[in-house]
């Protein structure tokens, strides 16, 4: 069974899920945080991984 799973990235300012990505849970234990463009806020904002 593969350890790569689909994750959701939520904007920290407006709390909306904007992006989906994959992550290998065996190699990366911590929650992922990336700076992405939010279409709702119309600016670059940090996006955190949600459940």
C-alpha distance matrix in Angstrom:
0.0 3.8 6.6 9.0 10.6 14.0 17.0 20.6 23.5 26.7 30.2 31.9 35.4 35.1 31.8 30.5 26.9 27.5 24.4 20.6 18.4 14.9 14.2 11.9 12.1 11.8 14.9 16.8 17.6 20.7 21.2 21.8 25.4 26.8 30.2 30.1 32.8 33.2 34.9 36.4 38.0 38.7 38.0 35.3 33.8 31.0 27.9 25.7 22.1 22.2 19.9
3.8 0.0 3.8 5.5 7.8 11.3 14.2 18.0 20.6 24.0 27.3 29.1 32.6 32.4 29.4 28.0 24.4 24.7 21.4 17.7 15.1 11.5 10.7 8.5 9.5 9.6 12.2 13.9 15.2 18.1 18.5 18.7 22.2 23.3 26.7 26.6 29.4 30.1 31.9 33.5 35.0 35.6 34.7 31.9 30.6 27.8 24.8 22.7 19.4 19.9 18.2
6.6 3.8 0.0 3.8 6.2 10.0 12.1 15.9 18.3 21.6 24.8 26.3 29.8 30.0 26.9 25.9 22.5 23.0 19.8 16.3 13.6 9.9 8.1 5.5 5.7 6.2 9.1 10.4 11.4 14.4 14.9 15.4 19.1 20.6 24.1 24.4 27.4 28.1 30.2 31.7 32.8 33.6 32.5 29.6 28.0 24.9 22.0 19.7 16.4 17.1 15.5
9.0 5.5 3.8 0.0 3.8 7.0 9.4 13.2 15.4 19.0 22.1 23.9 27.4 27.4 24.5 23.2 19.7 19.8 16.4 12.9 10.0 6.2 5.3 4.2 6.2 8.1 9.6 10.1 11.9 14.0 13.8 13.5 16.9 17.8 21.2 21.2 24.1 24.8 26.8 28.5 29.7 30.3 29.3 26.5 25.1 22.3 19.4 17.5 14.3 15.4 14.4
10.6 7.8 6.2 3.8 0.0 3.8 6.4 10.2 13.0 16.3 19.7 21.6 25.0 24.6 21.6 20.1 16.6 17.1 14.0 10.4 8.3 5.4 5.6 6.6 7.4 10.4 12.1 11.5 12.5 13.9 12.8 12.7 15.9 17.0 20.3 19.9 22.5 22.7 24.5 25.9 27.4 28.3 27.5 25.0 23.4 20.8 17.5 15.6 12.1 12.5 11.2
14.0 11.3 10.0 7.0 3.8 0.0 3.8 7.0 10.1 13.3 16.8 19.1 22.2 21.6 18.6 16.8 13.2 13.5 10.5 6.8 5.7 4.5 6.6 9.1 10.1 13.5 14.6 13.3 14.3 14.8 12.8 12.1 14.6 15.3 18.2 17.3 19.5 19.4 21.0 22.4 24.1 25.0 24.5 22.3 20.9 18.6 15.1 13.6 10.4 10.6 9.9
17.0 14.2 12.1 9.4 6.4 3.8 0.0 3.8 6.7 9.8 13.3 15.5 18.7 18.2 15.2 13.8 10.4 11.2 8.6 5.7 5.4 5.8 6.9 10.1 10.4 14.1 14.7 12.5 13.0 12.6 9.9 9.2 11.4 12.5 15.4 14.7 17.1 16.8 18.8 19.8 21.2 22.4 21.8 19.5 17.7 15.3 11.6 9.9 6.6 7.0 7.2
20.6 18.0 15.9 13.2 10.2 7.0 3.8 0.0 3.8 6.4 10.0 12.5 15.4 14.6 11.7 10.0 6.6 7.8 6.1 4.6 6.5 8.7 10.1 13.6 13.8 17.6 17.9 15.2 15.5 14.2 10.8 9.8 10.8 11.5 13.7 12.7 14.5 13.6 15.5 16.2 17.7 19.1 18.8 17.0 15.0 13.1 9.3 8.2 5.7 5.6 7.1
23.5 20.6 18.3 15.4 13.0 10.1 6.7 3.8 0.0 3.8 6.8 9.3 12.3 12.0 9.7 8.5 5.8 6.3 5.1 5.9 7.5 10.3 11.3 14.9 15.3 18.9 18.5 15.3 15.8 13.8 10.1 8.3 8.0 8.3 10.1 9.3 11.4 10.6 13.2 13.8 14.7 16.2 15.4 13.4 11.3 9.3 5.5 5.3 4.6 6.2 9.2
26.7 24.0 21.6 19.0 16.3 13.3 9.8 6.4 3.8 0.0 3.8 6.3 9.0 8.4 5.9 5.4 4.2 6.1 7.2 9.0 11.2 14.0 14.9 18.4 18.3 21.9 21.6 18.2 18.1 15.6 11.8 10.6 9.3 9.9 10.7 9.9 11.2 9.4 11.9 11.6 12.3 14.5 14.0 12.6 9.9 8.5 5.1 5.4 6.3 6.5 9.9
30.2 27.3 24.8 22.1 19.7 16.8 13.3 10.0 6.8 3.8 0.0 3.8 5.6 5.8 5.0 5.5 6.4 7.0 8.9 11.8 13.8 16.9 17.7 21.2 21.3 24.7 23.9 20.4 20.4 17.5 13.8 12.2 9.8 9.6 9.1 8.4 9.0 6.9 9.9 9.3 9.0 11.4 10.7 9.5 6.7 6.3 4.5 6.6 9.1 9.9 13.5
31.9 29.1 26.3 23.9 21.6 19.1 15.5 12.5 9.3 6.3 3.8 0.0 3.8 6.0 5.4 8.0 9.5 10.8 12.5 14.9 16.6 19.2 19.4 22.6 22.1 25.4 24.5 20.8 20.3 16.9 13.6 12.6 9.9 10.5 10.0 10.6 11.5 9.8 12.9 11.7 10.4 13.2 11.9 10.7 7.1 6.1 5.8 6.8 9.9 10.7 14.3
35.4 32.6 29.8 27.4 25.0 22.2 18.7 15.4 12.3 9.0 5.6 3.8 0.0 3.8 5.8 8.4 11.0 11.9 14.4 17.4 19.4 22.3 22.8 26.1 25.8 29.2 28.2 24.5 24.1 20.7 17.4 16.2 13.3 13.3 11.8 11.8 11.6 9.3 11.8 9.8 7.9 11.1 10.3 10.2 7.2 8.1 8.7 10.5 13.6 14.0 17.5
35.1 32.4 30.0 27.4 24.6 21.6 18.2 14.6 12.0 8.4 5.8 6.0 3.8 0.0 3.9 5.7 9.1 10.2 13.4 16.4 19.1 22.3 23.2 26.7 26.5 30.1 29.5 25.9 25.5 22.4 18.8 17.7 15.2 15.1 13.8 12.9 12.0 8.8 10.3 7.5 7.1 10.7 11.1 11.8 9.5 10.6 10.1 11.8 14.2 13.9 17.0
31.8 29.4 26.9 24.5 21.6 18.6 15.2 11.7 9.7 5.9 5.0 5.4 5.8 3.9 0.0 3.8 6.8 9.2 11.9 14.3 17.0 19.8 20.7 24.0 23.5 27.1 26.9 23.3 22.7 19.8 16.1 15.5 13.7 14.3 14.0 13.3 13.3 10.3 12.1 9.9 10.3 13.6 13.8 13.7 10.9 10.7 9.0 9.6 11.3 10.3 13.2
30.5 28.0 25.9 23.2 20.1 16.8 13.8 10.0 8.5 5.4 5.5 8.0 8.4 5.7 3.8 0.0 3.8 6.1 9.3 11.9 15.0 18.2 19.7 23.2 23.2 26.9 26.8 23.5 23.3 20.8 17.0 16.0 14.4 14.4 14.2 12.5 12.1 8.9 9.9 8.2 9.9 12.7 13.6 13.6 11.6 11.8 9.4 10.5 11.5 10.6 13.2
26.9 24.4 22.5 19.7 16.6 13.2 10.4 6.6 5.8 4.2 6.4 9.5 11.0 9.1 6.8 3.8 0.0 3.8 6.1 8.2 11.4 14.6 16.4 20.0 20.2 23.9 24.0 20.9 21.0 18.9 15.2 13.9 13.1 13.0 13.5 11.6 11.8 9.4 10.6 10.2 12.2 14.2 14.8 14.2 12.4 11.9 8.7 9.4 9.4 8.7 11.0
27.5 24.7 23.0 19.8 17.1 13.5 11.2 7.8 6.3 6.1 7.0 10.8 11.9 10.2 9.2 6.1 3.8 0.0 3.8 7.2 10.4 14.0 16.3 20.1 21.0 24.6 24.2 21.3 22.1 20.1 16.4 14.3 13.1 12.0 11.9 9.2 8.9 7.0 7.9 8.8 11.0 12.1 12.7 12.1 11.2 11.4 8.6 10.5 10.9 11.3 13.8
24.4 21.4 19.8 16.4 14.0 10.5 8.6 6.1 5.1 7.2 8.9 12.5 14.4 13.4 11.9 9.3 6.1 3.8 0.0 3.8 6.7 10.4 12.9 16.7 18.0 21.5 21.0 18.4 19.6 18.0 14.7 12.2 11.7 10.5 11.2 8.7 9.7 9.1 10.5 12.2 14.0 14.5 14.5 13.0 12.3 11.7 8.5 10.0 9.6 10.7 13.1
20.6 17.7 16.3 12.9 10.4 6.8 5.7 4.6 5.9 9.0 11.8 14.9 17.4 16.4 14.3 11.9 8.2 7.2 3.8 0.0 3.8 7.2 10.0 13.7 15.1 18.6 18.6 16.4 17.7 16.8 13.7 11.7 12.4 11.8 13.5 11.6 13.1 12.9 14.3 15.9 17.8 18.3 18.2 16.4 15.5 14.1 10.7 10.9 9.2 10.2 11.6
18.4 15.1 13.6 10.0 8.3 5.7 5.4 6.5 7.5 11.2 13.8 16.6 19.4 19.1 17.0 15.0 11.4 10.4 6.7 3.8 0.0 3.8 6.8 10.4 12.4 15.6 15.3 13.4 15.3 14.9 12.4 10.1 11.5 11.0 13.4 12.1 14.5 15.1 16.9 18.9 20.2 20.5 19.8 17.4 16.5 14.7 11.6 11.4 9.4 11.2 12.4
14.9 11.5 9.9 6.2 5.4 4.5 5.8 8.7 10.3 14.0 16.9 19.2 22.3 22.3 19.8 18.2 14.6 14.0 10.4 7.2 3.8 0.0 3.8 7.0 9.3 12.3 12.3 11.1 13.2 13.7 12.1 10.4 12.8 12.9 15.9 15.3 18.0 18.8 20.7 22.6 23.8 24.2 23.3 20.6 19.6 17.2 14.2 13.2 10.6 12.3 12.7
14.2 10.7 8.1 5.3 5.6 6.6 6.9 10.1 11.3 14.9 17.7 19.4 22.8 23.2 20.7 19.7 16.4 16.3 12.9 10.0 6.8 3.8 0.0 3.8 6.0 8.9 8.7 7.4 9.6 10.5 9.7 8.5 11.7 12.6 16.1 16.4 19.5 20.5 22.9 24.5 25.3 25.9 24.5 21.5 20.1 17.2 14.5 12.8 10.1 12.2 12.4
11.9 8.5 5.5 4.2 6.6 9.1 10.1 13.6 14.9 18.4 21.2 22.6 26.1 26.7 24.0 23.2 20.0 20.1 16.7 13.7 10.4 7.0 3.8 0.0 3.8 5.5 5.8 6.1 8.6 10.8 11.2 10.8 14.4 15.6 19.2 19.8 23.1 24.2 26.7 28.3 29.0 29.6 28.1 24.9 23.4 20.4 17.8 15.8 13.1 14.9 14.6
12.1 9.5 5.7 6.2 7.4 10.1 10.4 13.8 15.3 18.3 21.3 22.1 25.8 26.5 23.5 23.2 20.2 21.0 18.0 15.1 12.4 9.3 6.0 3.8 0.0 3.8 5.6 5.2 5.9 8.7 9.6 10.6 14.4 16.5 20.2 21.2 24.5 25.2 27.9 29.1 29.7 30.7 29.1 26.0 24.0 20.7 18.1 15.4 12.4 13.7 12.9
11.8 9.6 6.2 8.1 10.4 13.5 14.1 17.6 18.9 21.9 24.7 25.4 29.2 30.1 27.1 26.9 23.9 24.6 21.5 18.6 15.6 12.3 8.9 5.5 3.8 0.0 3.8 5.9 6.8 10.4 12.4 13.4 17.1 19.1 22.9 24.1 27.6 28.6 31.3 32.6 33.1 33.9 32.2 28.9 27.0 23.6 21.3 18.7 15.9 17.3 16.5
14.9 12.2 9.1 9.6 12.1 14.6 14.7 17.9 18.5 21.6 23.9 24.5 28.2 29.5 26.9 26.8 24.0 24.2 21.0 18.6 15.3 12.3 8.7 5.8 5.6 3.8 0.0 3.8 6.4 9.4 11.6 12.0 15.4 17.1 20.7 22.3 26.0 27.4 30.3 31.8 31.9 32.5 30.4 27.0 25.3 21.8 20.1 17.8 15.6 17.8 17.7
16.8 13.9 10.4 10.1 11.5 13.3 12.5 15.2 15.3 18.2 20.4 20.8 24.5 25.9 23.3 23.5 20.9 21.3 18.4 16.4 13.4 11.1 7.4 6.1 5.2 5.9 3.8 0.0 3.8 5.9 7.9 8.3 11.8 13.9 17.6 19.4 23.0 24.2 27.3 28.6 28.5 29.4 27.2 23.8 21.8 18.3 16.6 14.1 12.2 14.6 15.0
17.6 15.2 11.4 11.9 12.5 14.3 13.0 15.5 15.8 18.1 20.4 20.3 24.1 25.5 22.7 23.3 21.0 22.1 19.6 17.7 15.3 13.2 9.6 8.6 5.9 6.8 6.4 3.8 0.0 3.8 6.8 8.9 12.3 15.2 18.9 20.9 24.5 25.2 28.4 29.2 29.1 30.4 28.3 25.0 22.5 18.8 17.0 13.9 11.8 13.5 13.5
20.7 18.1 14.4 14.0 13.9 14.8 12.6 14.2 13.8 15.6 17.5 16.9 20.7 22.4 19.8 20.8 18.9 20.1 18.0 16.8 14.9 13.7 10.5 10.8 8.7 10.4 9.4 5.9 3.8 0.0 3.8 6.3 9.3 12.6 16.1 18.4 21.9 22.5 25.9 26.4 26.0 27.5 25.3 22.0 19.3 15.5 14.1 10.9 9.5 11.6 12.5
21.2 18.5 14.9 13.8 12.8 12.8 9.9 10.8 10.1 11.8 13.8 13.6 17.4 18.8 16.1 17.0 15.2 16.4 14.7 13.7 12.4 12.1 9.7 11.2 9.6 12.4 11.6 7.9 6.8 3.8 0.0 3.8 6.6 10.1 13.6 15.4 18.8 19.1 22.4 22.8 22.6 24.2 22.2 19.1 16.3 12.6 10.6 7.3 5.8 8.1 9.7
21.8 18.7 15.4 13.5 12.7 12.1 9.2 9.8 8.3 10.6 12.2 12.6 16.2 17.7 15.5 16.0 13.9 14.3 12.2 11.7 10.1 10.4 8.5 10.8 10.6 13.4 12.0 8.3 8.9 6.3 3.8 0.0 3.8 6.7 10.3 12.1 15.7 16.5 19.8 20.7 20.4 21.5 19.4 16.2 13.8 10.2 8.4 6.0 5.3 8.9 11.3
25.4 22.2 19.1 16.9 15.9 14.6 11.4 10.8 8.0 9.3 9.8 9.9 13.3 15.2 13.7 14.4 13.1 13.1 11.7 12.4 11.5 12.8 11.7 14.4 14.4 17.1 15.4 11.8 12.3 9.3 6.6 3.8 0.0 3.8 7.0 9.4 12.9 13.7 17.3 18.2 17.4 18.4 16.1 12.8 10.2 6.6 5.6 4.5 6.3 9.9 13.1
26.8 23.3 20.6 17.8 17.0 15.3 12.5 11.5 8.3 9.9 9.6 10.5 13.3 15.1 14.3 14.4 13.0 12.0 10.5 11.8 11.0 12.9 12.6 15.6 16.5 19.1 17.1 13.9 15.2 12.6 10.1 6.7 3.8 0.0 3.8 6.1 9.8 11.5 15.1 16.5 15.7 16.0 13.5 10.0 8.4 5.5 5.3 6.7 8.7 12.3 15.6
30.2 26.7 24.1 21.2 20.3 18.2 15.4 13.7 10.1 10.7 9.1 10.0 11.8 13.8 14.0 14.2 13.5 11.9 11.2 13.5 13.4 15.9 16.1 19.2 20.2 22.9 20.7 17.6 18.9 16.1 13.6 10.3 7.0 3.8 0.0 3.8 7.1 9.3 12.9 14.4 13.0 13.0 10.0 6.4 5.4 4.2 5.9 8.7 11.5 14.7 18.3
30.1 26.6 24.4 21.2 19.9 17.3 14.7 12.7 9.3 9.9 8.4 10.6 11.8 12.9 13.3 12.5 11.6 9.2 8.7 11.6 12.1 15.3 16.4 19.8 21.2 24.1 22.3 19.4 20.9 18.4 15.4 12.1 9.4 6.1 3.8 0.0 3.8 6.3 9.6 11.7 11.0 10.5 8.4 5.4 5.8 6.2 6.4 9.9 12.1 14.8 18.3
32.8 29.4 27.4 24.1 22.5 19.5 17.1 14.5 11.4 11.2 9.0 11.5 11.6 12.0 13.3 12.1 11.8 8.9 9.7 13.1 14.5 18.0 19.5 23.1 24.5 27.6 26.0 23.0 24.5 21.9 18.8 15.7 12.9 9.8 7.1 3.8 0.0 3.8 6.4 9.0 8.4 7.0 5.7 4.2 6.2 8.5 8.8 12.6 14.9 17.0 20.4
33.2 30.1 28.1 24.8 22.7 19.4 16.8 13.6 10.6 9.4 6.9 9.8 9.3 8.8 10.3 8.9 9.4 7.0 9.1 12.9 15.1 18.8 20.5 24.2 25.2 28.6 27.4 24.2 25.2 22.5 19.1 16.5 13.7 11.5 9.3 6.3 3.8 0.0 3.8 5.4 5.5 5.6 5.8 6.0 6.5 8.9 8.6 12.2 14.4 15.8 19.1
34.9 31.9 30.2 26.8 24.5 21.0 18.8 15.5 13.2 11.9 9.9 12.9 11.8 10.3 12.1 9.9 10.6 7.9 10.5 14.3 16.9 20.7 22.9 26.7 27.9 31.3 30.3 27.3 28.4 25.9 22.4 19.8 17.3 15.1 12.9 9.6 6.4 3.8 0.0 3.8 5.7 5.0 7.3 9.0 10.1 12.7 12.2 15.5 17.3 18.2 21.3
36.4 33.5 31.7 28.5 25.9 22.4 19.8 16.2 13.8 11.6 9.3 11.7 9.8 7.5 9.9 8.2 10.2 8.8 12.2 15.9 18.9 22.6 24.5 28.3 29.1 32.6 31.8 28.6 29.2 26.4 22.8 20.7 18.2 16.5 14.4 11.7 9.0 5.4 3.8 0.0 3.8 5.5 8.2 10.4 10.6 13.2 12.7 15.6 17.6 18.0 20.9
38.0 35.0 32.8 29.7 27.4 24.1 21.2 17.7 14.7 12.3 9.0 10.4 7.9 7.1 10.3 9.9 12.2 11.0 14.0 17.8 20.2 23.8 25.3 29.0 29.7 33.1 31.9 28.5 29.1 26.0 22.6 20.4 17.4 15.7 13.0 11.0 8.4 5.5 5.7 3.8 0.0 3.8 5.5 8.1 8.3 11.5 12.1 15.3 18.0 18.7 22.1
38.7 35.6 33.6 30.3 28.3 25.0 22.4 19.1 16.2 14.5 11.4 13.2 11.1 10.7 13.6 12.7 14.2 12.1 14.5 18.3 20.5 24.2 25.9 29.6 30.7 33.9 32.5 29.4 30.4 27.5 24.2 21.5 18.4 16.0 13.0 10.5 7.0 5.6 5.0 5.5 3.8 0.0 3.8 7.2 9.1 12.6 13.5 17.1 19.7 21.0 24.4
38.0 34.7 32.5 29.3 27.5 24.5 21.8 18.8 15.4 14.0 10.7 11.9 10.3 11.1 13.8 13.6 14.8 12.7 14.5 18.2 19.8 23.3 24.5 28.1 29.1 32.2 30.4 27.2 28.3 25.3 22.2 19.4 16.1 13.5 10.0 8.4 5.7 5.8 7.3 8.2 5.5 3.8 0.0 3.8 6.2 10.0 11.7 15.4 18.4 20.2 23.8
35.3 31.9 29.6 26.5 25.0 22.3 19.5 17.0 13.4 12.6 9.5 10.7 10.2 11.8 13.7 13.6 14.2 12.1 13.0 16.4 17.4 20.6 21.5 24.9 26.0 28.9 27.0 23.8 25.0 22.0 19.1 16.2 12.8 10.0 6.4 5.4 4.2 6.0 9.0 10.4 8.1 7.2 3.8 0.0 3.8 7.0 9.2 12.9 15.9 18.3 22.0
33.8 30.6 28.0 25.1 23.4 20.9 17.7 15.0 11.3 9.9 6.7 7.1 7.2 9.5 10.9 11.6 12.4 11.2 12.3 15.5 16.5 19.6 20.1 23.4 24.0 27.0 25.3 21.8 22.5 19.3 16.3 13.8 10.2 8.4 5.4 5.8 6.2 6.5 10.1 10.6 8.3 9.1 6.2 3.8 0.0 3.8 6.3 9.8 13.2 15.4 19.1
31.0 27.8 24.9 22.3 20.8 18.6 15.3 13.1 9.3 8.5 6.3 6.1 8.1 10.6 10.7 11.8 11.9 11.4 11.7 14.1 14.7 17.2 17.2 20.4 20.7 23.6 21.8 18.3 18.8 15.5 12.6 10.2 6.6 5.5 4.2 6.2 8.5 8.9 12.7 13.2 11.5 12.6 10.0 7.0 3.8 0.0 3.8 6.6 10.1 12.7 16.5
27.9 24.8 22.0 19.4 17.5 15.1 11.6 9.3 5.5 5.1 4.5 5.8 8.7 10.1 9.0 9.4 8.7 8.6 8.5 10.7 11.6 14.2 14.5 17.8 18.1 21.3 20.1 16.6 17.0 14.1 10.6 8.4 5.6 5.3 5.9 6.4 8.8 8.6 12.2 12.7 12.1 13.5 11.7 9.2 6.3 3.8 0.0 3.8 6.9 9.3 13.1
25.7 22.7 19.7 17.5 15.6 13.6 9.9 8.2 5.3 5.4 6.6 6.8 10.5 11.8 9.6 10.5 9.4 10.5 10.0 10.9 11.4 13.2 12.8 15.8 15.4 18.7 17.8 14.1 13.9 10.9 7.3 6.0 4.5 6.7 8.7 9.9 12.6 12.2 15.5 15.6 15.3 17.1 15.4 12.9 9.8 6.6 3.8 0.0 3.8 6.4 10.1
22.1 19.4 16.4 14.3 12.1 10.4 6.6 5.7 4.6 6.3 9.1 9.9 13.6 14.2 11.3 11.5 9.4 10.9 9.6 9.2 9.4 10.6 10.1 13.1 12.4 15.9 15.6 12.2 11.8 9.5 5.8 5.3 6.3 8.7 11.5 12.1 14.9 14.4 17.3 17.6 18.0 19.7 18.4 15.9 13.2 10.1 6.9 3.8 0.0 3.8 7.0
22.2 19.9 17.1 15.4 12.5 10.6 7.0 5.6 6.2 6.5 9.9 10.7 14.0 13.9 10.3 10.6 8.7 11.3 10.7 10.2 11.2 12.3 12.2 14.9 13.7 17.3 17.8 14.6 13.5 11.6 8.1 8.9 9.9 12.3 14.7 14.8 17.0 15.8 18.2 18.0 18.7 21.0 20.2 18.3 15.4 12.7 9.3 6.4 3.8 0.0 3.8
19.9 18.2 15.5 14.4 11.2 9.9 7.2 7.1 9.2 9.9 13.5 14.3 17.5 17.0 13.2 13.2 11.0 13.8 13.1 11.6 12.4 12.7 12.4 14.6 12.9 16.5 17.7 15.0 13.5 12.5 9.7 11.3 13.1 15.6 18.3 18.3 20.4 19.1 21.3 20.9 22.1 24.4 23.8 22.0 19.1 16.5 13.1 10.1 7.0 3.8 0.0
